[in-house]
Amino acid sequence: MPSIEFQIENGVARITLNRPETFNSFNREMALLLQKTLDECSASDKVRAIMLIGNGKAFCAGQDLKEVTSPELNPGFRKILEEHYNPIIERIRNIEKPVIAAVNGVAAGAGANIALACDIVVASEAASFIQAFSKIGLVPDSAGTFFLPRLIGFQKASALMMLGDKVSAKEAEQLGMVYKVVEVETFEEEAVKLASKLAKMPTKALGLTKRLLNQSMTNTLQEQLAMESDLQIESAESEDYAEGVNAFIEKRKPVFKGK
């Protein structure tokens, strides 16, 4: 059974973490295959939006500890971080297409932080988020120390990372960690609906918006204003902008192509 399932339908690339027997925890094979799949999504004109979801009861339990405690399999922490998780985070942020994390169950450790690095997080009522690192004497990785304080504030992020408290889906929504929480029964349907909506939008502009948001983490106000000007001009030269304006004038629904 492949550790990653991948399908494209109506502009949406659905990437399923598929190691349910380990709560979709990462081993080297799955980490490298996820990177390869994200690269395919980035390069394909057929993909307008990406949805990342887990198979079974969990979204992702982080690192497979059996791998790191096995003398034969353990690649070592430096290789795990530099060849597995860091490239995954970089791909999620650098793909100029919307990436949705559909958190169907527990998201722990690196699994939680991969979800938080996505553009939009929608969570099932059954989902939970755990910064589990401190429970085994590790520090957060997968850009958790970058994104979580920006999402919920320094004080709360510090407490969650040091104490390792489990955060329910509802609490995550209240804290601003996730966009919205959906009932278990309709979760998958709603997640697909959200991804499909994004895929039909002017994804060229959404990608440029993502680039602006990435740079806003480190830019000065003046730098951000200048970048907004440059990318607004670029988006105004797109086919999607012309289609959007014409559709508005003609009082019809626009048909965007992401170009």
C-alpha positions as protocol buffer text, in pm:
chain_id: "A"
residue {
  index: 1
  type: MET
  ca { x: 0 y: 0 z: 0 }
}
residue {
  index: 2
  type: PRO
  ca { x: 156 y: 334 z: -100 }
}
residue {
  index: 3
  type: SER
  ca { x: 233 y: 569 z: 189 }
}
residue {
  index: 4
  type: ILE
  ca { x: 93 y: 859 z: -14 }
}
residue {
  index: 5
  type: GLU
  ca { x: -225 y: 844 z: -221 }
}
residue {
  index: 6
  type: PHE
  ca { x: -260 y: 1106 z: -493 }
}
residue {
  index: 7
  type: GLN
  ca { x: -541 y: 1198 z: -727 }
}
residue {
  index: 8
  type: ILE
  ca { x: -646 y: 1504 z: -927 }
}
residue {
  index: 9
  type: GLU
  ca { x: -1010 y: 1588 z: -987 }
}
residue {
  index: 10
  type: ASN
  ca { x: -1164 y: 1914 z: -1108 }
}
residue {
  index: 11
  type: GLY
  ca { x: -844 y: 2108 z: -1046 }
}
residue {
  index: 12
  type: VAL
  ca { x: -798 y: 1977 z: -691 }
}
residue {
  index: 13
  type: ALA
  ca { x: -500 y: 1758 z: -604 }
}
residue {
  index: 14
  type: ARG
  ca { x: -593 y: 1538 z: -310 }
}
residue {
  index: 15
  type: ILE
  ca { x: -287 y: 1413 z: -121 }
}
residue {
  index: 16
  type: THR
  ca { x: -365 y: 1151 z: 143 }
}
residue {
  index: 17
  type: LEU
  ca { x: -114 y: 1050 z: 409 }
}
residue {
  index: 18
  type: ASN
  ca { x: -164 y: 675 z: 401 }
}
residue {
  index: 19
  type: ARG
  ca { x: -2 y: 496 z: 692 }
}
residue {
  index: 20
  type: PRO
  ca { x: -315 y: 458 z: 907 }
}
residue {
  index: 21
  type: GLU
  ca { x: -164 y: 173 z: 1110 }
}
residue {
  index: 22
  type: THR
  ca { x: 90 y: 426 z: 1249 }
}
residue {
  index: 23
  type: PHE
  ca { x: -155 y: 719 z: 1262 }
}
residue {
  index: 24
  type: ASN
  ca { x: 10 y: 843 z: 942 }
}
residue {
  index: 25
  type: SER
  ca { x: 342 y: 906 z: 1113 }
}
residue {
  index: 26
  type: PHE
  ca { x: 631 y: 987 z: 881 }
}
residue {
  index: 27
  type: ASN
  ca { x: 906 y: 752 z: 782 }
}
residue {
  index: 28
  type: ARG
  ca { x: 1167 y: 839 z: 521 }
}
residue {
  index: 29
  type: GLU
  ca { x: 972 y: 681 z: 237 }
}
residue {
  index: 30
  type: MET
  ca { x: 658 y: 883 z: 308 }
}
residue {
  index: 31
  type: ALA
  ca { x: 847 y: 1210 z: 359 }
}
residue {
  index: 32
  type: LEU
  ca { x: 1032 y: 1179 z: 28 }
}
residue {
  index: 33
  type: LEU
  ca { x: 718 y: 1069 z: -156 }
}
residue {
  index: 34
  type: LEU
  ca { x: 524 y: 1367 z: -20 }
}
residue {
  index: 35
  type: GLN
  ca { x: 796 y: 1601 z: -150 }
}
residue {
  index: 36
  type: LYS
  ca { x: 781 y: 1435 z: -493 }
}
residue {
  index: 37
  type: THR
  ca { x: 401 y: 1464 z: -498 }
}
residue {
  index: 38
  type: LEU
  ca { x: 411 y: 1832 z: -402 }
}
residue {
  index: 39
  type: ASP
  ca { x: 661 y: 1894 z: -682 }
}
residue {
  index: 40
  type: GLU
  ca { x: 421 y: 1728 z: -929 }
}
residue {
  index: 41
  type: CYS
  ca { x: 139 y: 1950 z: -803 }
}
residue {
  index: 42
  type: SER
  ca { x: 354 y: 2260 z: -843 }
}
residue {
  index: 43
  type: ALA
  ca { x: 447 y: 2173 z: -1202 }
}
residue {
  index: 44
  type: SER
  ca { x: 104 y: 2057 z: -1324 }
}
residue {
  index: 45
  type: ASP
  ca { x: -134 y: 2298 z: -1494 }
}
residue {
  index: 46
  type: LYS
  ca { x: -413 y: 2055 z: -1403 }
}
residue {
  index: 47
  type: VAL
  ca { x: -366 y: 2137 z: -1033 }
}
residue {
  index: 48
  type: ARG
  ca { x: -523 y: 2461 z: -915 }
}
residue {
  index: 49
  type: ALA
  ca { x: -550 y: 2380 z: -542 }
}
residue {
  index: 50
  type: ILE
  ca { x: -404 y: 2115 z: -311 }
}
residue {
  index: 51
  type: MET
  ca { x: -574 y: 1936 z: -22 }
}
residue {
  index: 52
  type: LEU
  ca { x: -368 y: 1742 z: 233 }
}
residue {
  index: 53
  type: ILE
  ca { x: -562 y: 1490 z: 447 }
}
residue {
  index: 54
  type: GLY
  ca { x: -493 y: 1177 z: 652 }
}
residue {
  index: 55
  type: ASN
  ca { x: -634 y: 827 z: 606 }
}
residue {
  index: 56
  type: GLY
  ca { x: -804 y: 672 z: 908 }
}
residue {
  index: 57
  type: LYS
  ca { x: -845 y: 824 z: 1254 }
}
residue {
  index: 58
  type: ALA
  ca { x: -544 y: 1057 z: 1246 }
}
residue {
  index: 59
  type: PHE
  ca { x: -417 y: 1339 z: 1028 }
}
residue {
  index: 60
  type: CYS
  ca { x: -52 y: 1278 z: 1118 }
}
residue {
  index: 61
  type: ALA
  ca { x: 119 y: 1173 z: 1441 }
}
residue {
  index: 62
  type: GLY
  ca { x: 454 y: 1325 z: 1339 }
}
residue {
  index: 63
  type: GLN
  ca { x: 770 y: 1118 z: 1321 }
}
residue {
  index: 64
  type: ASP
  ca { x: 753 y: 738 z: 1330 }
}
residue {
  index: 65
  type: LEU
  ca { x: 953 y: 673 z: 1646 }
}
residue {
  index: 66
  type: LYS
  ca { x: 1013 y: 312 z: 1547 }
}
residue {
  index: 67
  type: GLU
  ca { x: 1225 y: 441 z: 1261 }
}
residue {
  index: 68
  type: VAL
  ca { x: 1442 y: 667 z: 1479 }
}
residue {
  index: 69
  type: THR
  ca { x: 1493 y: 398 z: 1743 }
}
residue {
  index: 70
  type: SER
  ca { x: 1588 y: 129 z: 1490 }
}
residue {
  index: 71
  type: PRO
  ca { x: 1965 y: 82 z: 1442 }
}
residue {
  index: 72
  type: GLU
  ca { x: 1901 y: -36 z: 1085 }
}
residue {
  index: 73
  type: LEU
  ca { x: 1646 y: 227 z: 976 }
}
residue {
  index: 74
  type: ASN
  ca { x: 1734 y: 542 z: 1172 }
}
residue {
  index: 75
  type: PRO
  ca { x: 1853 y: 810 z: 927 }
}
residue {
  index: 76
  type: GLY
  ca { x: 1954 y: 1045 z: 1213 }
}
residue {
  index: 77
  type: PHE
  ca { x: 1791 y: 1369 z: 1322 }
}
residue {
  index: 78
  type: ARG
  ca { x: 1991 y: 1597 z: 1092 }
}
residue {
  index: 79
  type: LYS
  ca { x: 1891 y: 1397 z: 786 }
}
residue {
  index: 80
  type: ILE
  ca { x: 1530 y: 1375 z: 906 }
}
residue {
  index: 81
  type: LEU
  ca { x: 1507 y: 1752 z: 946 }
}
residue {
  index: 82
  type: GLU
  ca { x: 1715 y: 1864 z: 649 }
}
residue {
  index: 83
  type: GLU
  ca { x: 1593 y: 1599 z: 402 }
}
residue {
  index: 84
  type: HIS
  ca { x: 1241 y: 1526 z: 528 }
}
residue {
  index: 85
  type: TYR
  ca { x: 1056 y: 1799 z: 715 }
}
residue {
  index: 86
  type: ASN
  ca { x: 1230 y: 2121 z: 616 }
}
residue {
  index: 87
  type: PRO
  ca { x: 1186 y: 2052 z: 241 }
}
residue {
  index: 88
  type: ILE
  ca { x: 818 y: 1968 z: 298 }
}
residue {
  index: 89
  type: ILE
  ca { x: 756 y: 2301 z: 475 }
}
residue {
  index: 90
  type: GLU
  ca { x: 948 y: 2492 z: 208 }
}
residue {
  index: 91
  type: ARG
  ca { x: 744 y: 2330 z: -68 }
}
residue {
  index: 92
  type: ILE
  ca { x: 412 y: 2403 z: 103 }
}
residue {
  index: 93
  type: ARG
  ca { x: 503 y: 2770 z: 142 }
}
residue {
  index: 94
  type: ASN
  ca { x: 667 y: 2816 z: -200 }
}
residue {
  index: 95
  type: ILE
  ca { x: 403 y: 2648 z: -417 }
}
residue {
  index: 96
  type: GLU
  ca { x: 207 y: 2941 z: -558 }
}
residue {
  index: 97
  type: LYS
  ca { x: -122 y: 2755 z: -532 }
}
residue {
  index: 98
  type: PRO
  ca { x: -350 y: 2734 z: -226 }
}
residue {
  index: 99
  type: VAL
  ca { x: -269 y: 2442 z: 3 }
}
residue {
  index: 100
  type: ILE
  ca { x: -544 y: 2329 z: 241 }
}
residue {
  index: 101
  type: ALA
  ca { x: -480 y: 2108 z: 543 }
}
residue {
  index: 102
  type: ALA
  ca { x: -792 y: 1900 z: 606 }
}
residue {
  index: 103
  type: VAL
  ca { x: -718 y: 1784 z: 961 }
}
residue {
  index: 104
  type: ASN
  ca { x: -942 y: 1484 z: 1010 }
}
residue {
  index: 105
  type: GLY
  ca { x: -800 y: 1363 z: 1343 }
}
residue {
  index: 106
  type: VAL
  ca { x: -503 y: 1405 z: 1573 }
}
residue {
  index: 107
  type: ALA
  ca { x: -218 y: 1621 z: 1442 }
}
residue {
  index: 108
  type: ALA
  ca { x: 84 y: 1581 z: 1665 }
}
residue {
  index: 109
  type: GLY
  ca { x: 443 y: 1703 z: 1656 }
}
residue {
  index: 110
  type: ALA
  ca { x: 562 y: 1754 z: 1299 }
}
residue {
  index: 111
  type: GLY
  ca { x: 213 y: 1656 z: 1182 }
}
residue {
  index: 112
  type: ALA
  ca { x: 62 y: 1953 z: 1364 }
}
residue {
  index: 113
  type: ASN
  ca { x: 324 y: 2193 z: 1232 }
}
residue {
  index: 114
  type: ILE
  ca { x: 293 y: 2076 z: 872 }
}
residue {
  index: 115
  type: ALA
  ca { x: -80 y: 2149 z: 899 }
}
residue {
  index: 116
  type: LEU
  ca { x: -15 y: 2496 z: 1044 }
}
residue {
  index: 117
  type: ALA
  ca { x: 223 y: 2578 z: 757 }
}
residue {
  index: 118
  type: CYS
  ca { x: -60 y: 2535 z: 506 }
}
residue {
  index: 119
  type: ASP
  ca { x: -254 y: 2833 z: 371 }
}
residue {
  index: 120
  type: ILE
  ca { x: -589 y: 2730 z: 517 }
}
residue {
  index: 121
  type: VAL
  ca { x: -656 y: 2475 z: 790 }
}
residue {
  index: 122
  type: VAL
  ca { x: -1002 y: 2321 z: 821 }
}
residue {
  index: 123
  type: ALA
  ca { x: -1049 y: 2078 z: 1108 }
}
residue {
  index: 124
  type: SER
  ca { x: -1296 y: 1805 z: 1193 }
}
residue {
  index: 125
  type: GLU
  ca { x: -1460 y: 1827 z: 1534 }
}
residue {
  index: 126
  type: ALA
  ca { x: -1268 y: 1505 z: 1605 }
}
residue {
  index: 127
  type: ALA
  ca { x: -933 y: 1674 z: 1537 }
}
residue {
  index: 128
  type: SER
  ca { x: -680 y: 1782 z: 1796 }
}
residue {
  index: 129
  type: PHE
  ca { x: -339 y: 1947 z: 1788 }
}
residue {
  index: 130
  type: ILE
  ca { x: -46 y: 1856 z: 2013 }
}
residue {
  index: 131
  type: GLN
  ca { x: 302 y: 2004 z: 2030 }
}
residue {
  index: 132
  type: ALA
  ca { x: 425 y: 1668 z: 2156 }
}
residue {
  index: 133
  type: PHE
  ca { x: 799 y: 1736 z: 2140 }
}
residue {
  index: 134
  type: SER
  ca { x: 856 y: 1828 z: 2505 }
}
residue {
  index: 135
  type: LYS
  ca { x: 702 y: 1499 z: 2617 }
}
residue {
  index: 136
  type: ILE
  ca { x: 1005 y: 1312 z: 2483 }
}
residue {
  index: 137
  type: GLY
  ca { x: 1271 y: 1578 z: 2544 }
}
residue {
  index: 138
  type: LEU
  ca { x: 1280 y: 1738 z: 2200 }
}
residue {
  index: 139
  type: VAL
  ca { x: 1226 y: 2089 z: 2066 }
}
residue {
  index: 140
  type: PRO
  ca { x: 955 y: 2177 z: 1810 }
}
residue {
  index: 141
  type: ASP
  ca { x: 1053 y: 2149 z: 1445 }
}
residue {
  index: 142
  type: SER
  ca { x: 885 y: 2174 z: 1103 }
}
residue {
  index: 143
  type: ALA
  ca { x: 861 y: 2553 z: 1145 }
}
residue {
  index: 144
  type: GLY
  ca { x: 634 y: 2525 z: 1449 }
}
residue {
  index: 145
  type: THR
  ca { x: 832 y: 2791 z: 1634 }
}
residue {
  index: 146
  type: PHE
  ca { x: 788 y: 3017 z: 1331 }
}
residue {
  index: 147
  type: PHE
  ca { x: 419 y: 2980 z: 1253 }
}
residue {
  index: 148
  type: LEU
  ca { x: 250 y: 2903 z: 1585 }
}
residue {
  index: 149
  type: PRO
  ca { x: 355 y: 3227 z: 1765 }
}
residue {
  index: 150
  type: ARG
  ca { x: 242 y: 3426 z: 1461 }
}
residue {
  index: 151
  type: LEU
  ca { x: -95 y: 3250 z: 1460 }
}
residue {
  index: 152
  type: ILE
  ca { x: -183 y: 3261 z: 1831 }
}
residue {
  index: 153
  type: GLY
  ca { x: 71 y: 3488 z: 2002 }
}
residue {
  index: 154
  type: PHE
  ca { x: 402 y: 3430 z: 2180 }
}
residue {
  index: 155
  type: GLN
  ca { x: 267 y: 3355 z: 2529 }
}
residue {
  index: 156
  type: LYS
  ca { x: 14 y: 3091 z: 2429 }
}
residue {
  index: 157
  type: ALA
  ca { x: 252 y: 2929 z: 2180 }
}
residue {
  index: 158
  type: SER
  ca { x: 524 y: 2910 z: 2444 }
}
residue {
  index: 159
  type: ALA
  ca { x: 288 y: 2741 z: 2689 }
}
residue {
  index: 160
  type: LEU
  ca { x: 156 y: 2489 z: 2437 }
}
residue {
  index: 161
  type: MET
  ca { x: 507 y: 2396 z: 2325 }
}
residue {
  index: 162
  type: MET
  ca { x: 650 y: 2364 z: 2675 }
}
residue {
  index: 163
  type: LEU
  ca { x: 352 y: 2190 z: 2838 }
}
residue {
  index: 164
  type: GLY
  ca { x: 252 y: 1977 z: 2541 }
}
residue {
  index: 165
  type: ASP
  ca { x: -118 y: 2032 z: 2606 }
}
residue {
  index: 166
  type: LYS
  ca { x: -370 y: 1879 z: 2368 }
}
residue {
  index: 167
  type: VAL
  ca { x: -576 y: 2148 z: 2190 }
}
residue {
  index: 168
  type: SER
  ca { x: -923 y: 2049 z: 2072 }
}
residue {
  index: 169
  type: ALA
  ca { x: -1049 y: 2155 z: 1732 }
}
residue {
  index: 170
  type: LYS
  ca { x: -1288 y: 2409 z: 1887 }
}
residue {
  index: 171
  type: GLU
  ca { x: -1014 y: 2561 z: 2101 }
}
residue {
  index: 172
  type: ALA
  ca { x: -783 y: 2573 z: 1798 }
}
residue {
  index: 173
  type: GLU
  ca { x: -1052 y: 2767 z: 1612 }
}
residue {
  index: 174
  type: GLN
  ca { x: -1094 y: 3010 z: 1903 }
}
residue {
  index: 175
  type: LEU
  ca { x: -717 y: 3062 z: 1923 }
}
residue {
  index: 176
  type: GLY
  ca { x: -689 y: 3132 z: 1550 }
}
residue {
  index: 177
  type: MET
  ca { x: -489 y: 2818 z: 1469 }
}
residue {
  index: 178
  type: VAL
  ca { x: -748 y: 2698 z: 1216 }
}
residue {
  index: 179
  type: TYR
  ca { x: -986 y: 2864 z: 973 }
}
residue {
  index: 180
  type: LYS
  ca { x: -1295 y: 2666 z: 1072 }
}
residue {
  index: 181
  type: VAL
  ca { x: -1420 y: 2349 z: 1240 }
}
residue {
  index: 182
  type: VAL
  ca { x: -1666 y: 2117 z: 1066 }
}
residue {
  index: 183
  type: GLU
  ca { x: -1886 y: 1839 z: 1200 }
}
residue {
  index: 184
  type: VAL
  ca { x: -1739 y: 1491 z: 1165 }
}
residue {
  index: 185
  type: GLU
  ca { x: -2021 y: 1366 z: 943 }
}
residue {
  index: 186
  type: THR
  ca { x: -1976 y: 1638 z: 678 }
}
residue {
  index: 187
  type: PHE
  ca { x: -1606 y: 1712 z: 726 }
}
residue {
  index: 188
  type: GLU
  ca { x: -1461 y: 1550 z: 416 }
}
residue {
  index: 189
  type: GLU
  ca { x: -1738 y: 1684 z: 193 }
}
residue {
  index: 190
  type: GLU
  ca { x: -1686 y: 2037 z: 326 }
}
residue {
  index: 191
  type: ALA
  ca { x: -1308 y: 2016 z: 289 }
}
residue {
  index: 192
  type: VAL
  ca { x: -1341 y: 1907 z: -74 }
}
residue {
  index: 193
  type: LYS
  ca { x: -1595 y: 2183 z: -135 }
}
residue {
  index: 194
  type: LEU
  ca { x: -1352 y: 2443 z: 2 }
}
residue {
  index: 195
  type: ALA
  ca { x: -1066 y: 2310 z: -212 }
}
residue {
  index: 196
  type: SER
  ca { x: -1292 y: 2306 z: -520 }
}
residue {
  index: 197
  type: LYS
  ca { x: -1398 y: 2665 z: -455 }
}
residue {
  index: 198
  type: LEU
  ca { x: -1034 y: 2776 z: -439 }
}
residue {
  index: 199
  type: ALA
  ca { x: -951 y: 2580 z: -756 }
}
residue {
  index: 200
  type: LYS
  ca { x: -1212 y: 2779 z: -948 }
}
residue {
  index: 201
  type: MET
  ca { x: -1082 y: 3115 z: -827 }
}
residue {
  index: 202
  type: PRO
  ca { x: -813 y: 3331 z: -996 }
}
residue {
  index: 203
  type: THR
  ca { x: -531 y: 3114 z: -864 }
}
residue {
  index: 204
  type: LYS
  ca { x: -264 y: 3328 z: -1031 }
}
residue {
  index: 205
  type: ALA
  ca { x: -363 y: 3610 z: -792 }
}
residue {
  index: 206
  type: LEU
  ca { x: -394 y: 3366 z: -500 }
}
residue {
  index: 207
  type: GLY
  ca { x: -38 y: 3251 z: -563 }
}
residue {
  index: 208
  type: LEU
  ca { x: 88 y: 3609 z: -567 }
}
residue {
  index: 209
  type: THR
  ca { x: -107 y: 3678 z: -247 }
}
residue {
  index: 210
  type: LYS
  ca { x: 72 y: 3381 z: -91 }
}
residue {
  index: 211
  type: ARG
  ca { x: 407 y: 3526 z: -198 }
}
residue {
  index: 212
  type: LEU
  ca { x: 314 y: 3856 z: -32 }
}
residue {
  index: 213
  type: LEU
  ca { x: 211 y: 3683 z: 289 }
}
residue {
  index: 214
  type: ASN
  ca { x: 537 y: 3490 z: 299 }
}
residue {
  index: 215
  type: GLN
  ca { x: 742 y: 3809 z: 263 }
}
residue {
  index: 216
  type: SER
  ca { x: 530 y: 3997 z: 516 }
}
residue {
  index: 217
  type: MET
  ca { x: 689 y: 3779 z: 786 }
}
residue {
  index: 218
  type: THR
  ca { x: 1021 y: 3963 z: 744 }
}
residue {
  index: 219
  type: ASN
  ca { x: 962 y: 4275 z: 528 }
}
residue {
  index: 220
  type: THR
  ca { x: 951 y: 4629 z: 655 }
}
residue {
  index: 221
  type: LEU
  ca { x: 634 y: 4830 z: 582 }
}
residue {
  index: 222
  type: GLN
  ca { x: 809 y: 5010 z: 297 }
}
residue {
  index: 223
  type: GLU
  ca { x: 935 y: 4685 z: 147 }
}
residue {
  index: 224
  type: GLN
  ca { x: 589 y: 4531 z: 169 }
}
residue {
  index: 225
  type: LEU
  ca { x: 422 y: 4830 z: 5 }
}
residue {
  index: 226
  type: ALA
  ca { x: 673 y: 4818 z: -280 }
}
residue {
  index: 227
  type: MET
  ca { x: 618 y: 4445 z: -326 }
}
residue {
  index: 228
  type: GLU
  ca { x: 240 y: 4491 z: -323 }
}
residue {
  index: 229
  type: SER
  ca { x: 277 y: 4747 z: -602 }
}
residue {
  index: 230
  type: ASP
  ca { x: 492 y: 4516 z: -814 }
}
residue {
  index: 231
  type: LEU
  ca { x: 264 y: 4213 z: -772 }
}
residue {
  index: 232
  type: GLN
  ca { x: -53 y: 4416 z: -821 }
}
residue {
  index: 233
  type: ILE
  ca { x: 84 y: 4526 z: -1159 }
}
residue {
  index: 234
  type: GLU
  ca { x: 172 y: 4164 z: -1239 }
}
residue {
  index: 235
  type: SER
  ca { x: -176 y: 4042 z: -1145 }
}
residue {
  index: 236
  type: ALA
  ca { x: -338 y: 4322 z: -1348 }
}
residue {
  index: 237
  type: GLU
  ca { x: -163 y: 4185 z: -1656 }
}
residue {
  index: 238
  type: SER
  ca { x: -310 y: 3836 z: -1606 }
}
residue {
  index: 239
  type: GLU
  ca { x: -583 y: 3669 z: -1812 }
}
residue {
  index: 240
  type: ASP
  ca { x: -779 y: 3614 z: -1491 }
}
residue {
  index: 241
  type: TYR
  ca { x: -794 y: 3988 z: -1420 }
}
residue {
  index: 242
  type: ALA
  ca { x: -925 y: 4058 z: -1770 }
}
residue {
  index: 243
  type: GLU
  ca { x: -1182 y: 3782 z: -1730 }
}
residue {
  index: 244
  type: GLY
  ca { x: -1290 y: 3908 z: -1388 }
}
residue {
  index: 245
  type: VAL
  ca { x: -1341 y: 4264 z: -1511 }
}
residue {
  index: 246
  type: ASN
  ca { x: -1527 y: 4154 z: -1825 }
}
residue {
  index: 247
  type: ALA
  ca { x: -1750 y: 3921 z: -1626 }
}
residue {
  index: 248
  type: PHE
  ca { x: -1833 y: 4205 z: -1384 }
}
residue {
  index: 249
  type: ILE
  ca { x: -1922 y: 4442 z: -1668 }
}
residue {
  index: 250
  type: GLU
  ca { x: -2122 y: 4173 z: -1848 }
}
residue {
  index: 251
  type: LYS
  ca { x: -2293 y: 4068 z: -1525 }
}
residue {
  index: 252
  type: ARG
  ca { x: -2197 y: 3703 z: -1556 }
}
residue {
  index: 253
  type: LYS
  ca { x: -2000 y: 3451 z: -1352 }
}
residue {
  index: 254
  type: PRO
  ca { x: -1628 y: 3462 z: -1436 }
}
residue {
  index: 255
  type: VAL
  ca { x: -1441 y: 3155 z: -1560 }
}
residue {
  index: 256
  type: PHE
  ca { x: -1088 y: 3177 z: -1426 }
}
residue {
  index: 257
  type: LYS
  ca { x: -798 y: 2970 z: -1561 }
}
residue {
  index: 258
  type: GLY
  ca { x: -522 y: 3055 z: -1318 }
}
residue {
  index: 259
  type: LYS
  ca { x: -328 y: 3245 z: -1586 }
}
